[in-house]
Amino acid sequence: MKLPRALALALMMPFAAVPEAAAEDRQHNRASFTWNPELSEEGPVLVTVSLETQTAAVYRNGVRIGTCEVSTGKPGHKTPTGVFHILNKDADHRSKTYGNAPMPYSERLTWDGVALHAGALPGYPSSHGCIHLPYEFSKLLFGITHKGTTVVVSDEAPDVHVSSSHQVGFRSGAAADFSWQPELSPAGPVSLIFSDADKRLYIVRDGITIGECPVKTRFFSKHPHGTSAFVFTGWEVHQGEAESHWVQVGGHQSSHAETLDEWFALDPRFQHLLQGLLVPGTNLVVTNESVTRQTRSEPGFHVLQGRREEAAE
């Protein structure tokens, strides 16, 4: 599946081309990367990966603190796109599938073998579905993430013009059938996912979907284009309505930044429950793709569901 202009996610500083002479250096994980944790010393972490540019970015509390080259799944083993959450971490992981091969600083994204970890970086997709990172970068990233950290993987090259502020209103709409099961995941970081194809808003906590609701939306009288990501910064009351403020950290700028006027109309009961969950650093992903809560074996924009622990590669 190809997400048009998908998620771009703010790799706003393109990497310089690496000459052929540097190929061996990259193979041994001496690839260049940036790491500036002092720019945002605390808050929720968001990781974004672009399959087209083979790059990744790390945000903490909405501020980009790191970028690097990656190597993702080769033809026949493509890395899935979607919103994932780190399921477990193992600094000394070895693959049961691939002859006990070392996968240092492994951070599992799916139960069927997709993970972030240190690996070969030849300058093109070369893995069996995992996302290879520079060794030192993987070590640094491992130190600031935890189970439940959001990782968004997209197909397209990033749009370099995506830093902007937004007001998003969660307003009372018509009564609707919705699901609400917070007991499935009592604690952890929260992500919101809006699918324009499904016309539904999903709430994911610590990697588990705990609620979903049909919604009526307005995005400047336009449909969302591709996939975009936002980070919540706080509340403000405007004309009697509570509006949430968000910073866009990735996506297609033209469909989201022309004016500050976006809203979701929800069942008032669901609206109340949702507003109680929002804290600074909460992520919102908006996509025009349909959402599937399956693993990479199924097509679609993936949101992994469930806590099954199976052998990874």
N, C-alpha and C positions, 0 to 999 in steps of 0.2 A: 504494500500500500504506500502511496506517495502523498504526503501532506503538502498541499500547495503552499509555498512560502512558509513552511511550518516553522514555527517557534524560534526561530532565529535566535532568540534568547541572548541577545546582547553580547555576543562576542564582538564587541565594537572596535576592537583593535586587531586587524588582521595580522597573521604571522607573515614574516618575510619568507620568501621562497628559500628552501634549503638546497644548496648546490649538490650535485651528484657526489662530489668528494666527501660530503658529510654523511652519506648514507650509512657508512659503517658506524659512525658515532651515534646516529639515531638508533641503529639496531641494538646498540649497547646502552640505550636509555640515557644518553647524554644530551637529549633534545632540550631545546630552550623552553623555559616556562617562566611565568611571572607569579610572584607570591608576595602579597602585601597585606598581611593580616591586621596590621596597625590601622588600616583605613576603616575598619569596623571590628572592634575587639570583642563584641558579644552579640548574641541574637541568633535566630534560626538560620540554618544553612540551606541553600538551594544550589544544586548542581545541574548544569545544562550541557548537552552534548549535541553537536551538529554532525550528522553522518556525512553530509556533502563536503564540508570543509575539513572534516577530521580534526575538530578542535573541541575543547570543553572550556567552560567558565564556572567559577565558584562565586556565589554571592553569600554574604552574611548580613542579615537584617536589611536586605535590599541593595547592599553596596558590593560591587565586584571587587574581590580580593585576590583572585587568581585566574590564570588562563594557562592552557597547555595544548600540545598536540596529542592526538589519540590515534589508535588503530582499532577499528571496529570490525564487525563480521564480514568475511569475504563472501563472494558470490556462492549461493547455496547455503550460507550460514548467516544471513543478514541479521544484524542486531535489531530487535524490535523497537518501534517507536511508541511513545506514550508517556504516561506519568507513572513512575515507579517509586517505591520507597525501600530504603535499605532494610533488608530482612534480618541479616546477621552479619557479623564481622569476624574475620580470622586473619591475623597478621602473618601466620605461617601456613596458610592453606596449601594443600597439594591436591592435584586433580586425580580423582579415582577413575575418570573416563580416559584420560590421556597419559597413562603410564606414570602416575605419581609426579607429574610435572609441577614444579613450584609455581604458585600464583601468589606472590607476596602482597600483603595488605589488601586482601580480597574483601569486597563489600558486595554481598549478594543482592541482586535486584529481582530475580525470579527463582522459583524452586526448580526449574528445569535447566539451570546452568548458566544464566547470564549474570555477570558480575563486573564491577569495576576492580581492576587490580593492576599491579606493575607487570609490564610485558613488553614484547618486541615492538619497535616503532619504525617500520621500514618506510613510512611515508605514504602508505595506502592501506585499505582495509585488508587485514591478514588473519584475523582471529576466527574462532568457531562460534562467535556470537558475543563474546565478552568485549568489554571496553578496556583496551590496554592504555596505561598511563605511564609517563616517565617515573622511574623508580623513586626518586626523591620527592616528586610531586605526590605520588600515591601515599607515601609515608606521611607527608604533611596533611593531606586531605583526611587520611585515616584518623589523625589526631583531633580533628574538629567535628567529625560526623558522629552519628549514633543511629541506633535502630529507629526507623521512622523518618529519617532525613529524606526529603523529596529530590528525585532525580528525573529530569525531563529530557527525553531523547527525541530529536526531530530529524527529518530528512533533509531539509533545505539549508542553503547557506544563510547566515544571519544577515538581517537588515541592520545597518550600522547606525540608524537614526531612531533609537527606541527609548531614549531616556526622557520620560515625561510624567507629569502628575495627573491624577484622575480622581473624580468623585463618582462613587458608585452607590446608588441608593437601593437598599433592600426594603421593598415596600409591601404593604398588605394588599393582597389580591383576592381572587375568588377562592373559596374553599376547594381543596383538592385532596385526592388520596396521596399520601406520602408515607414513606417508611422512616422509622426512627428507632435505632437499636444501639444506643451508646454503650450498652453493656458488652458489646462485641470487642470494644477497645476502650477501656475506661480512661486512659491517659495517653499523652503523647502529642507530637506536633500535628496541627490540622492543615489540610489542604482542601480547597474548593475547586471543583472542576465543572465548568459549564459546557455542555455540548449543544451547539445550535442544531445539529442534526436530530438529536434526541429531544430537544426542548426540555432538558432536565438539568438540575443542579445537583451535583453529588458532593457529599461531605465525607472526606477520608481522614481518619485519625490513626496515626502510627501505622499506616499502610493498610488499614481495614476500612471498608466503606460502612459508615454507621448511619447514614441517612441519604435520602434522595427525594426530590420533589419536582413535579412539573412546574414550569415557570413561563410567564409571559415576559418578554424582554424588549428593550429598545436600545440599539447601539447606533445612535445618530441616524435612525431610519435606514441603517445598512446592516447587512449580515456580517458577522465576524469573518475576517479573511485569514485563512490558515490557522495558526495557533499562536497565542500570545500569553505571556506570564506577567503577573503583577505581585507586588508585596504590599501588605496592609501596613499603614503607618498611624492610623488613628481615626477618631470619630469627630463629626461636626454637625450641629443641628442647623438646617437651612430650610426656612419657610415651614417650620413645624415638622420637618422630616429629618430623621437621622441619616446622614450620608457618611459613608466610609471613604477615607482617603487612601489611595494606592499609588505606588510608583511602578511604572511599567519597566521591567528589566529585560524584556525580549518580545519579539513578535513583529508584526507588520504595522509600521507606524501609521500609515495613512488611514487605516480603518479604525483607529482608536484614539488619535491624538488631536483631531481637528477642533474638538470642543469638549467641555467637561459636562457631559450629560448622558450618563448611562444608568439604566436601572433594571432591576429584577423584581417582578411582581410575584409574590409567593403566598401560599396559604398563611394567614396571620399566625397560626400556631407554629408552623415551621420557621417563619421569620423570627419569632421570639427565641426559639431554640438556637437558631443559627447565630443571632447577634450575641448570645451569651458565650459563644465559642471564639469569637474573633479577638485576637491579641496582636500587638505589633509583631510583624514578621510572618503572619499567616500568608500562605501563598494562594493565589487565584490563577487557574489556568483556563483560558477560553479557547475553544477549538470548534471548527465547523465540522469535525469528524464525529462519527458515532463512537460511543465508548463501549468497550467490551472488558469485562473483568475476568479475562482469561490470561494464559501465558502466551509466549511468542508463537506457539503452534497455531494460533487463531489469527485471522486478519483483523485489522481495526486498530483503533487508538486504545492502548492497553492501560488498564488500571488493575493491578494484581489484587486478588481478593483471597482472603483466607490465611491460615497460619500453618498449613501443612509444611513439615520439614522433610524434604526429600534430598537425596544425594545430588549435589551439584557437580559440575565438571571439574 
